[in-house]
Amino acid sequence: MPRYLPYNAPSKERMAALVDGIFAVAMTLLVIDLKLPDGLRLDSDRALLDYFSEASGSFTAYVLSFLVTALLWIGHNYQFRYLERLDRRLLWINILFLLLITLVPFGTNLIASHPHLPVAAGIYAAMMALLNIALLAHARAMGASPELHSKEWTPLLARQVQRRLAVICTIPLAALAVAPFSSVWSVRLFYALAALHFAPHRHKAAT
């Protein structure tokens, strides 16, 4: 009689469904804080425009977090295209990744309501750094287990993806380092993530 029961990880399809569901909920929750305060009544267009000007930080934080979260979903989905099955390590990397995704609305509210506090910017940057590090760990775990991925996930492609993710990780880490000196510039650094994502790049073919 075996000492331990065999470990059966959830299927790739079930994990993908969970990932999509949590991303959808987290990205929807981002917009909840974009509402007029209870009891606020504005009696002119000028007053409404003034309010929008004062609340521009909340709109900026929403757009930034929505964009960054979308990029994280794209990165995760890209890796999952090559994944065929999960093991225990990949399962828990995904669980940790999703735990951090559920914290994005909280971090967004934090920088929207306290834009000039270095601690708020530092928490947001640390959260984003951990999310990108989790994606990098996911790629490394895939590369270390050939039986878990398709043949298209070649060693060359794995190295290219890992190098790109390592570069991406430097942006939230830089934002974390800048936060004690300027919370505003710490948050602004995250726009570099979008610039990096849309910058031209191509994977070299294996030879």
C-alpha positions in Angstrom: 0.0 0.0 0.0 1.5 3.4 -1.0 2.6 5.7 1.8 1.3 8.8 0.0 -1.7 9.2 -2.3 -0.7 10.2 -5.9 -0.9 13.9 -6.6 -3.3 14.9 -9.4 -3.1 18.6 -10.3 -6.2 20.3 -11.8 -6.3 20.3 -15.5 -4.9 23.2 -17.6 -8.5 24.0 -18.7 -9.8 24.4 -15.2 -6.9 26.6 -14.2 -7.3 28.7 -17.3 -11.0 29.2 -16.5 -10.2 30.2 -12.9 -7.5 32.7 -14.2 -9.9 34.3 -16.6 -12.7 34.5 -14.0 -10.4 36.2 -11.4 -9.0 38.6 -13.9 -12.5 39.6 -15.1 -13.6 40.2 -11.5 -10.5 42.1 -10.6 -10.6 44.3 -13.7 -14.3 45.0 -13.1 -13.7 45.9 -9.4 -11.3 48.6 -10.5 -14.1 50.8 -11.8 -16.2 50.6 -8.6 -14.4 53.5 -7.0 -15.1 55.7 -10.0 -18.4 57.3 -8.8 -19.7 60.6 -7.6 -19.6 60.9 -3.8 -23.0 60.2 -2.1 -24.9 63.4 -1.7 -22.8 65.4 -4.2 -25.0 67.6 -6.4 -23.3 69.8 -9.1 -25.4 72.7 -10.5 -23.3 73.7 -13.5 -21.1 72.3 -16.3 -18.2 74.3 -14.9 -18.6 72.6 -11.5 -18.8 69.2 -13.1 -15.6 69.9 -15.1 -13.9 71.2 -11.9 -14.9 68.0 -10.1 -13.4 65.9 -13.0 -10.2 67.8 -12.8 -10.0 67.2 -9.0 -10.8 63.5 -9.5 -8.3 63.1 -12.4 -6.0 61.1 -10.2 -8.6 58.4 -9.6 -9.2 58.1 -13.4 -5.5 57.9 -14.1 -5.0 55.2 -11.5 -7.9 53.2 -12.9 -6.6 53.4 -16.5 -3.1 52.6 -15.4 -4.1 49.5 -13.4 -6.5 48.3 -16.0 -3.8 48.5 -18.6 -1.2 46.8 -16.5 -3.6 44.1 -15.4 -4.5 43.5 -19.1 -0.7 43.1 -19.9 -0.4 40.6 -17.1 -3.3 38.6 -18.5 -1.7 38.7 -22.0 1.6 37.5 -20.6 0.0 34.7 -18.6 -2.1 33.6 -21.6 0.9 33.5 -23.8 2.7 31.1 -21.5 -0.5 29.0 -21.1 -0.6 28.5 -24.9 2.4 26.2 -24.6 1.5 24.5 -21.3 -0.1 21.1 -21.6 -0.4 20.1 -17.9 0.3 21.4 -14.4 2.4 20.0 -11.6 2.4 21.0 -8.0 4.9 23.8 -8.4 3.1 25.4 -11.4 -0.2 25.0 -9.6 1.0 27.0 -6.6 2.7 29.6 -8.7 -0.6 30.2 -10.4 -2.4 30.4 -7.1 0.0 32.9 -5.8 -0.2 34.9 -9.0 -4.0 35.0 -8.7 -3.8 36.0 -5.0 -1.8 39.1 -6.1 -4.2 39.8 -8.9 -7.1 40.1 -6.4 -5.1 42.8 -4.6 -4.8 45.1 -7.6 -8.1 46.9 -6.9 -6.9 47.6 -3.3 -3.6 48.9 -4.5 -5.3 51.1 -7.1 -7.6 52.6 -4.5 -4.6 53.2 -2.3 -2.7 55.3 -4.9 -5.8 57.0 -6.0 -6.8 58.1 -2.5 -3.2 58.8 -1.3 -1.3 59.9 -4.4 1.4 61.8 -2.5 2.2 59.2 0.1 5.5 57.3 -0.6 4.2 54.2 1.3 1.1 54.0 -0.9 3.3 54.2 -4.0 5.7 51.7 -2.5 3.0 49.1 -1.8 1.6 49.5 -5.3 5.1 49.0 -6.8 5.9 46.0 -4.6 2.6 44.4 -5.6 3.3 44.9 -9.3 6.9 43.7 -8.9 5.7 40.4 -7.2 3.2 39.9 -10.0 5.8 40.1 -12.7 8.2 38.0 -10.7 5.5 35.4 -10.4 5.2 35.4 -14.2 8.9 35.0 -14.5 8.9 32.1 -12.0 6.1 30.5 -14.1 8.2 30.7 -17.2 11.2 29.2 -15.4 9.2 26.4 -14.0 7.8 25.5 -17.5 11.3 25.6 -18.9 12.6 23.2 -16.2 9.9 20.6 -16.8 9.8 19.6 -20.5 7.1 17.0 -19.8 4.7 19.9 -19.0 4.8 21.9 -22.1 4.5 21.4 -25.9 7.5 21.0 -28.2 6.9 24.6 -29.5 8.2 25.9 -26.1 11.8 25.4 -27.1 14.8 26.2 -24.9 15.5 29.2 -27.1 12.0 30.5 -26.7 12.0 29.9 -23.0 15.2 31.9 -22.6 13.8 34.7 -24.7 10.6 34.9 -22.7 12.6 34.8 -19.4 14.9 37.6 -20.5 12.0 39.8 -21.6 10.2 39.2 -18.3 13.4 39.9 -16.4 13.6 43.3 -18.1 10.0 44.0 -17.4 10.6 43.2 -13.7 13.1 46.1 -13.5 10.3 48.6 -14.0 8.3 47.9 -10.9 11.5 47.4 -8.9 12.7 50.8 -10.1 9.3 52.3 -9.1 9.7 50.8 -5.7 13.2 52.4 -5.4 11.8 55.8 -6.5 8.8 55.7 -4.2 10.5 57.1 -1.1 11.7 60.2 -3.1 8.7 60.8 -5.4 5.4 58.9 -5.2 4.2 60.6 -8.4 7.2 59.5 -10.5 7.1 56.1 -8.9 3.6 55.6 -10.3 4.4 57.2 -13.7 7.1 54.7 -14.3 4.4 52.0 -14.9 3.6 53.7 -18.2 6.9 52.3 -19.3 5.4 48.8 -19.1 3.0 49.7 -21.9 5.7 51.3 -23.9 7.8 48.1 -23.5 4.9 45.8 -24.4 4.2 47.7 -27.6 7.8 48.1 -28.6 8.8 46.0 -31.7 10.3 42.7 -30.7 10.5 39.3 -32.3 11.6 35.8 -31.3 14.5 34.4 -33.1 14.0 31.1 -34.8 15.9 28.1 -33.4 18.8 27.0 -35.6 
